[in-house]
Amino acid sequence: MAVGTVLAWTSPTLPELQSANSTLPITPEEGSWISSLVAVGAIVGAVPAGYFAERFGRKLVILALSAPFLLSWVLIVAANSVVLLYLARFIAGIATGAVSVVAPMFIGEIAESSIRGALGSFFQVMLTVGILYTYIIGAVAGYTWLGTLSGAIPVALFITFSRVPESPTYLMKKCRTEDAKKSLKFYRGSSYNFWKELQELEKDISESTQEKASIKDLVSSRGTKKALVISLGLMVFQQLSGINAVIFYSVDIFDAAGSTLDPKVSAIIVGVVQVVVTYAASLMVDRAGRRVLLLLSASIMGLCLAILGLYFCLKNKGDDVSGIGWLPLMCVTIFIVMFSLGFGPLPWMMMGEVFAPNVKGAASSIAVCTNWTLVFLVTYTFGKLVDGLGEHTTFWLFAVICGMATVFIFCLVPETKGKSLAEIQRILNGNSNPKNNEIL
């Protein structure tokens, strides 16, 4: 949720700062940097996050990250210059990148296999809740109150998260068996027979940590190489799917459909759709499976983008499209629904599933760095693509990428529904038969 408030803050705030009566006036170029510096900070924060999580524990790192989140909001509320806003957004980005590494790792390790998909999807669910929270407060409150109420989220994070135990996987890696037992009792319940899970966890850690983890270990076995390809591929396709383009053009599309809604109300509607559908995805992912949702998401998103491209092509040629103003609105709604159902939550959730314990920290950092690097590049180049290629060709380009994502998922991404972390590693290493792997 803290991440969601950081990402959404510019939506209600930049128009206010760029208005004629702004108390801290900024130029469009400065506004662009205020938006982009979060991605730059996230790349910086993601690099050491895996190392710190392995060294000091997942819980301690997440608790510590509440400090830079809070500091960024203090700086924003107190800012009297653009430089302070730059610094605040960069610091917020560092916390965002780091928590994007550690939170999915932590969730993947505490969750029982039958509900790991649902809990893993809650990373994206709460992110969309943070976005909606910001849209609503931004619509009814000013700059100072938005920053103050956003700063309450990391405070709540610290208070609530300090009450939960460290992940049993980390505790077993540190040979703290008694603490791992207590952790499993907390997460599974006092009547749960945790001995079998504890033994499997000990065996898995023993097998995967015989050699000290390094960058070389990421390509040292079939399983780790395949896990890296899957995670990086999903992160790349998530950011190149066109989600930022659709969100950027959502107000224009609402207008094209003849909507008279205030842009702030339109943003809240989009935010509500994202929260509801992402939550629905969290309920479905352990029933329908990861592959099915990803395949549906990528293919239908591609179809929506192709239709959007056709609409803008006709519009730019001067054809009368007033009679089909509802079509792009429908496409945007379905696109956001399908993104929230698959490509929004599942790449983060699967990142916490597919990596072996000895490479999870380093590999997760690489995956998150890739994601945020693409966020920066897409944000920076999107306007240039539209200027150079036109809206229609840009949307068609994203449609082709969604088609490539569909092929990638079909060929390379295994089904991990209901599998323990140890079973997933055996699947990736090719130690089970394909039928049991549910790869086909």
SETORMI-956542 format. One record per residue (C-alpha): residue number from 1; residue in three letters; x, y, z. Coordinates in steps of 0.05 Angstrom, whole numbers, plus 5000, padded with zeros to 4 digits. Each point is the difference from the previous one (the first is absolute). Example, Ala and Ser with C-alpha at 12.3 -4.5 7.8 and 13.67 -1.06 7.14 Angstrom:
BEGIN
{atom 1,Ala,{5246,4910,5156}}
{atom 2,Ser,{5027,5069,4987}}
END
This chain:
BEGIN
{atom 1,Met,{5000,5000,5000}}
{atom 2,Ala,{5059,5046,5015}}
{atom 3,Val,{5026,4986,4930}}
{atom 4,Gly,{4932,5015,4969}}
{atom 5,Thr,{4997,5069,5033}}
{atom 6,Val,{5069,5016,4974}}
{atom 7,Leu,{4982,4980,4928}}
{atom 8,Ala,{4933,5036,4999}}
{atom 9,Trp,{5021,5065,5035}}
{atom 10,Thr,{5018,5036,4935}}
{atom 11,Ser,{4930,4989,4970}}
{atom 12,Pro,{4963,5049,5044}}
{atom 13,Thr,{5061,5042,5020}}
{atom 14,Leu,{5036,5019,4935}}
{atom 15,Pro,{4939,5038,4971}}
{atom 16,Glu,{4996,5038,5066}}
{atom 17,Leu,{5074,5017,5000}}
{atom 18,Gln,{4998,5021,4927}}
{atom 19,Ser,{4938,5044,5008}}
{atom 20,Ala,{5004,5076,4999}}
{atom 21,Asn,{4985,5008,5074}}
{atom 22,Ser,{5051,4947,5024}}
{atom 23,Thr,{5040,5018,5062}}
{atom 24,Leu,{5057,4957,4972}}
{atom 25,Pro,{4996,5010,4924}}
{atom 26,Ile,{5036,4948,4957}}
{atom 27,Thr,{5010,4994,4925}}
{atom 28,Pro,{4978,4939,4958}}
{atom 29,Glu,{5073,4978,4996}}
{atom 30,Glu,{5007,5003,5075}}
{atom 31,Gly,{4935,4962,5007}}
{atom 32,Ser,{5027,4946,4955}}
{atom 33,Trp,{5062,4992,5044}}
{atom 34,Ile,{4957,4998,5063}}
{atom 35,Ser,{4963,4941,4969}}
{atom 36,Ser,{5061,4965,4973}}
{atom 37,Leu,{5046,5005,5061}}
{atom 38,Val,{4958,4948,5037}}
{atom 39,Ala,{5021,4948,4947}}
{atom 40,Val,{5073,5022,5006}}
{atom 41,Gly,{4997,4994,5075}}
{atom 42,Ala,{4966,4932,4995}}
{atom 43,Ile,{5058,4973,4957}}
{atom 44,Val,{5049,5024,5053}}
{atom 45,Gly,{4959,4971,5057}}
{atom 46,Ala,{4989,4932,4967}}
{atom 47,Val,{5074,4985,4990}}
{atom 48,Pro,{5020,4990,5073}}
{atom 49,Ala,{4931,4979,5026}}
{atom 50,Gly,{5010,4926,4988}}
{atom 51,Tyr,{5068,5001,5035}}
{atom 52,Phe,{4972,5036,5060}}
{atom 53,Ala,{4941,4952,5003}}
{atom 54,Glu,{5048,4941,5002}}
{atom 55,Arg,{5046,5034,5050}}
{atom 56,Phe,{4951,5032,5050}}
{atom 57,Gly,{4934,4965,4985}}
{atom 58,Arg,{4938,5016,4960}}
{atom 59,Lys,{4961,5028,5059}}
{atom 60,Leu,{5054,5048,5024}}
{atom 61,Val,{5012,5027,4930}}
{atom 62,Ile,{4926,5012,4988}}
{atom 63,Leu,{4993,5035,5068}}
{atom 64,Ala,{5061,5043,4984}}
{atom 65,Leu,{4970,5021,4933}}
{atom 66,Ser,{4943,5036,5037}}
{atom 67,Ala,{5052,5054,5017}}
{atom 68,Pro,{5017,5023,4929}}
{atom 69,Phe,{4926,4996,4980}}
{atom 70,Leu,{4983,5046,5058}}
{atom 71,Leu,{5060,5046,4987}}
{atom 72,Ser,{4978,5010,4928}}
{atom 73,Trp,{4931,5024,5022}}
{atom 74,Val,{5030,5046,5053}}
{atom 75,Leu,{5043,5032,4946}}
{atom 76,Ile,{4942,5006,4952}}
{atom 77,Val,{4956,5035,5052}}
{atom 78,Ala,{5058,5047,5021}}
{atom 79,Ala,{5026,5012,4929}}
{atom 80,Asn,{5012,5072,4980}}
{atom 81,Ser,{5041,4984,4937}}
{atom 82,Val,{4999,4951,4942}}
{atom 83,Val,{5066,4972,5024}}
{atom 84,Leu,{4968,4975,5064}}
{atom 85,Leu,{4945,4967,4959}}
{atom 86,Tyr,{5053,4966,4957}}
{atom 87,Leu,{5034,4974,5064}}
{atom 88,Ala,{4935,4977,5030}}
{atom 89,Arg,{4979,4961,4938}}
{atom 90,Phe,{5068,4968,4994}}
{atom 91,Ile,{4998,4977,5072}}
{atom 92,Ala,{4929,4974,4991}}
{atom 93,Gly,{5026,4963,4939}}
{atom 94,Ile,{5055,4967,5040}}
{atom 95,Ala,{4949,4973,5050}}
{atom 96,Thr,{4953,4979,4944}}
{atom 97,Gly,{5054,4961,4963}}
{atom 98,Ala,{5024,4966,5063}}
{atom 99,Val,{4931,4980,5025}}
{atom 100,Ser,{4984,4973,4930}}
{atom 101,Val,{5056,4950,5010}}
{atom 102,Val,{4990,4981,5073}}
{atom 103,Ala,{4924,4999,5008}}
{atom 104,Pro,{4986,4947,4946}}
{atom 105,Met,{5059,4960,5027}}
{atom 106,Phe,{4971,5002,5070}}
{atom 107,Ile,{4929,4983,4978}}
{atom 108,Gly,{5024,4941,4957}}
{atom 109,Glu,{5037,4971,5060}}
{atom 110,Ile,{4945,5006,5053}}
{atom 111,Ala,{4941,4977,4957}}
{atom 112,Glu,{4975,4929,5001}}
{atom 113,Ser,{5002,4972,4929}}
{atom 114,Ser,{4924,4996,4990}}
{atom 115,Ile,{4991,5075,5011}}
{atom 116,Arg,{5068,5027,4979}}
{atom 117,Gly,{4972,5027,4935}}
{atom 118,Ala,{4946,5039,5036}}
{atom 119,Leu,{5047,5029,5052}}
{atom 120,Gly,{5053,5015,4947}}
{atom 121,Ser,{4948,5038,4959}}
{atom 122,Phe,{4986,5045,5060}}
{atom 123,Phe,{5064,5038,4985}}
{atom 124,Gln,{4965,5028,4938}}
{atom 125,Val,{4932,5003,5035}}
{atom 126,Met,{5026,5046,5054}}
{atom 127,Leu,{5040,5040,4949}}
{atom 128,Thr,{4934,5016,4963}}
{atom 129,Val,{4967,5016,5068}}
{atom 130,Gly,{5056,5051,5011}}
{atom 131,Ile,{4987,5030,4931}}
{atom 132,Leu,{4925,5005,5013}}
{atom 133,Tyr,{5014,5030,5069}}
{atom 134,Thr,{5042,5054,4967}}
{atom 135,Tyr,{4948,5014,4945}}
{atom 136,Ile,{4944,5009,5051}}
{atom 137,Ile,{5040,5044,5048}}
{atom 138,Gly,{5029,5040,4942}}
{atom 139,Ala,{4929,5014,4974}}
{atom 140,Val,{4976,5029,5066}}
{atom 141,Ala,{5063,5027,5035}}
{atom 142,Gly,{5058,5044,4982}}
{atom 143,Tyr,{5075,4990,4994}}
{atom 144,Thr,{5017,5002,5074}}
{atom 145,Trp,{4944,4954,5024}}
{atom 146,Leu,{5016,4950,4945}}
{atom 147,Gly,{5073,4996,5021}}
{atom 148,Thr,{4981,4996,5074}}
{atom 149,Leu,{4949,4944,4992}}
{atom 150,Ser,{5047,4962,4953}}
{atom 151,Gly,{5053,5004,5054}}
{atom 152,Ala,{4953,4964,5047}}
{atom 153,Ile,{5007,4936,4959}}
{atom 154,Pro,{5074,4985,5017}}
{atom 155,Val,{4984,5015,5073}}
{atom 156,Ala,{4944,4948,4998}}
{atom 157,Leu,{5048,4952,4964}}
{atom 158,Phe,{5051,5005,5056}}
{atom 159,Ile,{4949,4991,5056}}
{atom 160,Thr,{4964,4941,4970}}
{atom 161,Phe,{5058,4963,4967}}
{atom 162,Ser,{5042,5001,5064}}
{atom 163,Arg,{4951,4951,5030}}
{atom 164,Val,{5012,4943,4951}}
{atom 165,Pro,{5058,4950,5001}}
{atom 166,Glu,{5056,4992,4950}}
{atom 167,Ser,{4991,4951,4942}}
{atom 168,Pro,{5014,4927,5019}}
{atom 169,Thr,{5044,4992,4938}}
{atom 170,Tyr,{5047,5055,5022}}
{atom 171,Leu,{5002,4973,5071}}
{atom 172,Met,{5018,4930,4976}}
{atom 173,Lys,{5054,5028,4956}}
{atom 174,Lys,{5030,5033,5062}}
{atom 175,Cys,{4994,4933,5038}}
{atom 176,Arg,{4949,5030,5048}}
{atom 177,Thr,{4957,4938,5001}}
{atom 178,Glu,{4961,5016,5063}}
{atom 179,Asp,{4982,5069,4974}}
{atom 180,Ala,{4979,4968,4933}}
{atom 181,Lys,{4953,4953,5038}}
{atom 182,Lys,{4968,5059,5036}}
{atom 183,Ser,{4994,5037,4934}}
{atom 184,Leu,{4965,4941,4967}}
{atom 185,Lys,{4953,4993,5060}}
{atom 186,Phe,{4982,5074,4993}}
{atom 187,Tyr,{4986,4996,4925}}
{atom 188,Arg,{4968,4931,4999}}
{atom 189,Gly,{4963,4998,5067}}
{atom 190,Ser,{5014,4963,5065}}
{atom 191,Ser,{4965,4936,4977}}
{atom 192,Tyr,{5040,4994,4935}}
{atom 193,Asn,{5050,4943,4996}}
{atom 194,Phe,{5059,5039,4974}}
{atom 195,Trp,{5054,4946,5004}}
{atom 196,Lys,{4993,4975,4928}}
{atom 197,Glu,{5004,5071,4973}}
{atom 198,Leu,{5059,5016,5045}}
{atom 199,Gln,{5037,4938,4976}}
{atom 200,Glu,{4986,5016,4927}}
{atom 201,Leu,{5023,5071,5011}}
{atom 202,Glu,{5064,4977,5034}}
{atom 203,Lys,{5014,4951,4943}}
{atom 204,Asp,{4987,5052,4946}}
{atom 205,Ile,{5045,5051,5033}}
{atom 206,Ser,{5055,4949,5011}}
{atom 207,Glu,{4998,4980,4926}}
{atom 208,Ser,{4998,5071,4973}}
{atom 209,Thr,{5052,5032,5046}}
{atom 210,Gln,{5057,4951,4994}}
{atom 211,Glu,{5037,5053,4960}}
{atom 212,Lys,{5003,5073,5018}}
{atom 213,Ala,{4953,5041,4957}}
{atom 214,Ser,{5030,5046,4948}}
{atom 215,Ile,{4982,5030,4933}}
{atom 216,Lys,{5031,4938,4969}}
{atom 217,Asp,{4950,4957,5037}}
{atom 218,Leu,{4943,5033,4961}}
{atom 219,Val,{5022,4962,4938}}
{atom 220,Ser,{5031,4940,5034}}
{atom 221,Ser,{4941,4953,4992}}
{atom 222,Arg,{4941,4988,4954}}
{atom 223,Gly,{4951,5019,5056}}
{atom 224,Thr,{5031,5067,5018}}
{atom 225,Lys,{5009,5020,4927}}
{atom 226,Lys,{4928,4982,4983}}
{atom 227,Ala,{4975,5037,5062}}
{atom 228,Leu,{5039,5062,4980}}
{atom 229,Val,{4973,4998,4928}}
{atom 230,Ile,{4928,4991,5026}}
{atom 231,Ser,{5004,5056,5051}}
{atom 232,Leu,{5037,5049,4955}}
{atom 233,Gly,{4954,4984,4942}}
{atom 234,Leu,{4938,5013,5041}}
{atom 235,Met,{5028,5066,5026}}
{atom 236,Val,{5019,5023,4930}}
{atom 237,Phe,{4932,4983,4970}}
{atom 238,Gln,{4964,5031,5059}}
{atom 239,Gln,{5032,5068,4987}}
{atom 240,Leu,{4999,4995,4924}}
{atom 241,Ser,{4927,4978,4998}}
{atom 242,Gly,{4976,5071,4990}}
{atom 243,Ile,{4970,5011,5069}}
{atom 244,Asn,{5032,5068,5008}}
{atom 245,Ala,{4977,5021,4930}}
{atom 246,Val,{4928,4980,5015}}
{atom 247,Ile,{4999,5036,5067}}
{atom 248,Phe,{5033,5061,4967}}
{atom 249,Tyr,{4945,5003,4947}}
{atom 250,Ser,{4942,4980,5046}}
{atom 251,Val,{4975,5072,5009}}
{atom 252,Asp,{5002,5011,4924}}
{atom 253,Ile,{4963,4935,4989}}
{atom 254,Phe,{4947,5019,5051}}
{atom 255,Asp,{4992,5065,4963}}
{atom 256,Ala,{4996,4965,4932}}
{atom 257,Ala,{4944,4957,5028}}
{atom 258,Gly,{4960,5063,5015}}
{atom 259,Ser,{5012,4997,5075}}
{atom 260,Thr,{4989,5064,5039}}
{atom 261,Leu,{5032,4972,5063}}
{atom 262,Asp,{5053,5041,5036}}
{atom 263,Pro,{5069,4970,4987}}
{atom 264,Lys,{5009,4988,5075}}
{atom 265,Val,{4935,4960,5002}}
{atom 266,Ser,{5022,4961,4939}}
{atom 267,Ala,{5066,4983,5035}}
{atom 268,Ile,{4961,4976,5062}}
{atom 269,Ile,{4957,4956,4956}}
{atom 270,Val,{5062,4969,4968}}
{atom 271,Gly,{5030,4991,5069}}
{atom 272,Val,{4938,4964,5026}}
{atom 273,Val,{5000,4953,4940}}
{atom 274,Gln,{5073,4984,5012}}
{atom 275,Val,{4989,4984,5074}}
{atom 276,Val,{4938,4958,4989}}
{atom 277,Val,{5029,4959,4942}}
{atom 278,Thr,{5069,4991,5032}}
{atom 279,Tyr,{4966,4974,5063}}
{atom 280,Ala,{4957,4954,4957}}
{atom 281,Ala,{5065,4974,4968}}
{atom 282,Ser,{5028,4985,5069}}
{atom 283,Leu,{4940,4955,5013}}
{atom 284,Met,{5005,4966,4932}}
{atom 285,Val,{5075,4988,4994}}
{atom 286,Asp,{5002,4938,5045}}
{atom 287,Arg,{4939,4972,4964}}
{atom 288,Ala,{5010,5018,4927}}
{atom 289,Gly,{5076,4998,5003}}
{atom 290,Arg,{5054,5049,4980}}
{atom 291,Arg,{5009,4979,4927}}
{atom 292,Val,{4927,5006,4982}}
{atom 293,Leu,{4993,5069,5030}}
{atom 294,Leu,{5064,5024,4967}}
{atom 295,Leu,{4981,4972,4932}}
{atom 296,Leu,{4930,5032,5004}}
{atom 297,Ser,{5029,5065,5024}}
{atom 298,Ala,{5053,5007,4945}}
{atom 299,Ser,{4957,4978,4942}}
{atom 300,Ile,{4939,5043,5017}}
{atom 301,Met,{5043,5060,5017}}
{atom 302,Gly,{5032,4993,4931}}
{atom 303,Leu,{4932,4998,4966}}
{atom 304,Cys,{4977,5063,5038}}
{atom 305,Leu,{5063,5037,4980}}
{atom 306,Ala,{4991,4980,4927}}
{atom 307,Ile,{4929,5028,5001}}
{atom 308,Leu,{5023,5064,5034}}
{atom 309,Gly,{5053,5008,4946}}
{atom 310,Leu,{4947,4992,4946}}
{atom 311,Tyr,{4956,5052,5034}}
{atom 312,Phe,{5056,5052,5003}}
{atom 313,Cys,{5020,4983,4928}}
{atom 314,Leu,{4929,5015,4976}}
{atom 315,Lys,{4996,5062,5043}}
{atom 316,Asn,{5066,5028,4976}}
{atom 317,Lys,{4981,4988,4927}}
{atom 318,Gly,{4940,5045,5011}}
{atom 319,Asp,{4947,4946,4999}}
{atom 320,Asp,{4937,5011,5041}}
{atom 321,Val,{5008,4957,5062}}
{atom 322,Ser,{4946,5033,5042}}
{atom 323,Gly,{4955,4940,4991}}
{atom 324,Ile,{5051,4953,5032}}
{atom 325,Gly,{5022,5044,5057}}
{atom 326,Trp,{4980,4944,5047}}
{atom 327,Leu,{5049,4952,4968}}
{atom 328,Pro,{5066,5028,5028}}
{atom 329,Leu,{4967,5009,5068}}
{atom 330,Met,{4981,4927,5000}}
{atom 331,Cys,{5070,4981,4977}}
{atom 332,Val,{5032,5040,5056}}
{atom 333,Thr,{4954,4969,5052}}
{atom 334,Ile,{5013,4929,4976}}
{atom 335,Phe,{5075,5014,4993}}
{atom 336,Ile,{5005,5024,5073}}
{atom 337,Val,{4958,4941,5023}}
{atom 338,Met,{5045,4950,4964}}
{atom 339,Phe,{5064,5034,5023}}
{atom 340,Ser,{4975,4999,5072}}
{atom 341,Leu,{4979,4927,4992}}
{atom 342,Gly,{5068,4974,4975}}
{atom 343,Phe,{5059,5043,4981}}
{atom 344,Gly,{4990,5049,5058}}
{atom 345,Pro,{5007,4953,5060}}
{atom 346,Leu,{5029,4935,4973}}
{atom 347,Pro,{5071,5021,4980}}
{atom 348,Trp,{5012,5025,5071}}
{atom 349,Met,{4969,4938,5031}}
{atom 350,Met,{5038,4951,4956}}
{atom 351,Met,{5066,5036,5015}}
{atom 352,Gly,{4991,4977,5072}}
{atom 353,Glu,{4986,4928,4977}}
{atom 354,Val,{5050,4980,4946}}
{atom 355,Phe,{5068,5015,5030}}
{atom 356,Ala,{5039,4952,5044}}
{atom 357,Pro,{5017,5025,5070}}
{atom 358,Asn,{5074,5008,4986}}
{atom 359,Val,{4989,5048,4941}}
{atom 360,Lys,{4934,5032,5020}}
{atom 361,Gly,{5029,5065,5026}}
{atom 362,Ala,{5046,5014,4941}}
{atom 363,Ala,{4951,4975,4947}}
{atom 364,Ser,{4941,5040,5029}}
{atom 365,Ser,{5043,5063,4999}}
{atom 366,Ile,{5017,4990,4927}}
{atom 367,Ala,{4927,4988,4982}}
{atom 368,Val,{4976,5063,5036}}
{atom 369,Cys,{5057,5042,4971}}
{atom 370,Thr,{4978,4977,4931}}
{atom 371,Asn,{4928,5019,5015}}
{atom 372,Trp,{5016,5070,5025}}
{atom 373,Thr,{5050,5013,4944}}
{atom 374,Leu,{4945,4986,4950}}
{atom 375,Val,{4952,5044,5040}}
{atom 376,Phe,{5049,5057,4991}}
{atom 377,Leu,{5013,4985,4926}}
{atom 378,Val,{4927,4993,4982}}
{atom 379,Thr,{4981,5063,5037}}
{atom 380,Tyr,{5057,5038,4968}}
{atom 381,Thr,{4990,4975,4928}}
{atom 382,Phe,{4924,4994,4997}}
{atom 383,Gly,{4989,5073,4979}}
{atom 384,Lys,{5055,4993,4947}}
{atom 385,Leu,{4968,4936,4973}}
{atom 386,Val,{4933,5035,4993}}
{atom 387,Asp,{5031,5061,4966}}
{atom 388,Gly,{5042,4957,4953}}
{atom 389,Leu,{4953,4942,4984}}
{atom 390,Gly,{4931,5027,5018}}
{atom 391,Glu,{4951,4974,5051}}
{atom 392,His,{4975,4943,4956}}
{atom 393,Thr,{5069,4971,4984}}
{atom 394,Thr,{5021,5006,5072}}
{atom 395,Phe,{4940,4961,5024}}
{atom 396,Trp,{5011,4948,4945}}
{atom 397,Leu,{5072,4993,5023}}
{atom 398,Phe,{4977,4985,5070}}
{atom 399,Ala,{4948,4950,4971}}
{atom 400,Val,{5057,4962,4965}}
{atom 401,Ile,{5039,4998,5066}}
{atom 402,Cys,{4938,4970,5035}}
{atom 403,Gly,{4998,4948,4945}}
{atom 404,Met,{5073,4983,5013}}
{atom 405,Ala,{4984,4996,5074}}
{atom 406,Thr,{4945,4948,4986}}
{atom 407,Val,{5050,4957,4961}}
{atom 408,Phe,{5052,5008,5056}}
{atom 409,Ile,{4951,4977,5054}}
{atom 410,Phe,{4975,4941,4959}}
{atom 411,Cys,{5070,4975,4985}}
{atom 412,Leu,{5039,5015,5063}}
{atom 413,Val,{4958,5014,5061}}
{atom 414,Pro,{4981,4938,5041}}
{atom 415,Glu,{4938,4994,5044}}
{atom 416,Thr,{5020,5008,5073}}
{atom 417,Lys,{4930,4996,5030}}
{atom 418,Gly,{4998,4958,5063}}
{atom 419,Lys,{5074,4983,4997}}
{atom 420,Ser,{5047,5008,5059}}
{atom 421,Leu,{5062,5042,4989}}
{atom 422,Ala,{5042,4936,4999}}
{atom 423,Glu,{4954,4968,4947}}
{atom 424,Ile,{5006,5063,4956}}
{atom 425,Gln,{5076,4994,5002}}
{atom 426,Arg,{4995,4927,4979}}
{atom 427,Ile,{4954,5020,4942}}
{atom 428,Leu,{5048,5054,4976}}
{atom 429,Asn,{5058,4952,5004}}
{atom 430,Gly,{4962,4948,4959}}
{atom 431,Asn,{4997,4949,5056}}
{atom 432,Ser,{4925,4984,4993}}
{atom 433,Asn,{4960,4975,4942}}
{atom 434,Pro,{4964,5053,4957}}
{atom 435,Lys,{4931,4975,5019}}
{atom 436,Asn,{5012,5015,5073}}
{atom 437,Asn,{5033,5066,4984}}
{atom 438,Glu,{4937,5023,4964}}
{atom 439,Ile,{5044,5034,4949}}
{atom 440,Leu,{4957,4980,4941}}
END
